[in-house]
Amino acid sequence: MKVTVLDLGYVEFIEAWGTGKAGGVERLQREDAVDYEVGIVEAARQSTQGSFKGWDEDMGLMRTLFNHQANQSTPFEAAGMTIEVCAPIMVFREWHRHRTQSYNEASARYKPLEADYYRPNLLNLLERSVVTTRNKQAQTVTSARKLTDKDAEDWLTCLDDLYAYAEKFYQLGLKMGVPKELARVGMPVGHFSTMRATANLRNWLGFLTLRLDEKAQWEIRQYAHAVNELIRQYFPHTHQLFWEAQNGA
């Protein structure tokens, strides 16, 4: 499953774990029978040597585990997934703050960079320029004038010129024989990069809790929505509990 984000970016499912014994080899022989949450229930019953009984009965156990996260949420660490992400570098700088995940990012030391850059949408830019007291990080400089349509268009044109110059500078360095690891020094944080991110399910839910919040930067929220869709697809029972909690159900 692959979800497109910010036009040139994406979030793609690579693999997951959490099948446990009851969801193991026999069930994995049929793709529609893959269940990545059985291991959560088995981990919860490890102390009593219990087993998976089926979702009609075990959904109640999952709900109890989820609703008592302070001391009963560790079984959710028995499941997890790896995804591939293509995003602007500025998004990765925020994403990497989640140190409970493991990362492997593409290296510009080994392979020349593609000419892929993030260009904000004009309407989105104008909407976000409105000063709000709810999110100080997203505010404009207090002394700045109100952003007009003309100013926004001019700024985006300048951004296009900046990207074009950065790409020209980069390609010139490569042609001159500048090492790839140095030729990249002029790359802006709007350049796209790719990485793989791995985490257990408990920590993916922590990521979503923080990055789906309206105070998170708009760009990383779009990626959080994509991750949320993968959780919904591959961990439906856990996602149901998470979504109920997020929406006060």
Rosetta blueprint (number, residue, H / E / L):
1 M L
2 K E
3 V E
4 T E
5 V E
6 L L
7 D L
8 L L
9 G E
10 Y E
11 V E
12 E E
13 F E
14 I E
15 E E
16 A E
17 W E
18 G L
19 T L
20 G L
21 K L
22 A L
23 G L
24 G L
25 V H
26 E H
27 R H
28 L H
29 Q L
30 R L
31 E H
32 D H
33 A H
34 V L
35 D L
36 Y L
37 E L
38 V H
39 G H
40 I H
41 V H
42 E H
43 A H
44 A H
45 R L
46 Q H
47 S H
48 T H
49 Q L
50 G L
51 S L
52 F L
53 K L
54 G L
55 W H
56 D H
57 E H
58 D H
59 M H
60 G H
61 L H
62 M H
63 R H
64 T H
65 L H
66 F H
67 N H
68 H L
69 Q H
70 A H
71 N H
72 Q H
73 S L
74 T H
75 P H
76 F H
77 E H
78 A H
79 A L
80 G E
81 M E
82 T E
83 I E
84 E E
85 V E
86 C E
87 A E
88 P E
89 I H
90 M H
91 V H
92 F H
93 R H
94 E H
95 W H
96 H L
97 R L
98 H L
99 R L
100 T L
101 Q L
102 S E
103 Y E
104 N E
105 E E
106 A L
107 S L
108 A L
109 R L
110 Y L
111 K L
112 P L
113 L L
114 E L
115 A L
116 D L
117 Y E
118 Y L
119 R L
120 P L
121 N L
122 L H
123 L H
124 N H
125 L H
126 L H
127 E H
128 R H
129 S L
130 V L
131 V L
132 T L
133 T L
134 R L
135 N L
136 K H
137 Q H
138 A H
139 Q L
140 T L
141 V L
142 T L
143 S L
144 A L
145 R L
146 K L
147 L L
148 T L
149 D H
150 K H
151 D H
152 A H
153 E H
154 D H
155 W H
156 L H
157 T H
158 C H
159 L H
160 D H
161 D H
162 L H
163 Y H
164 A H
165 Y H
166 A H
167 E H
168 K H
169 F H
170 Y H
171 Q H
172 L H
173 G H
174 L H
175 K H
176 M H
177 G L
178 V L
179 P L
180 K H
181 E H
182 L H
183 A H
184 R H
185 V H
186 G H
187 M L
188 P L
189 V L
190 G L
191 H E
192 F E
193 S E
194 T E
195 M E
196 R E
197 A E
198 T E
199 A E
200 N E
201 L H
202 R H
203 N H
204 W H
205 L H
206 G H
207 F H
208 L H
209 T H
210 L H
211 R H
212 L L
213 D L
214 E L
215 K L
216 A L
217 Q L
218 W H
219 E H
220 I H
221 R H
222 Q H
223 Y H
224 A H
225 H H
226 A H
227 V H
228 N H
229 E H
230 L H
231 I H
232 R H
233 Q H
234 Y H
235 F L
236 P H
237 H H
238 T H
239 H H
240 Q H
241 L H
242 F H
243 W H
244 E H
245 A H
246 Q H
247 N L
248 G L
249 A L
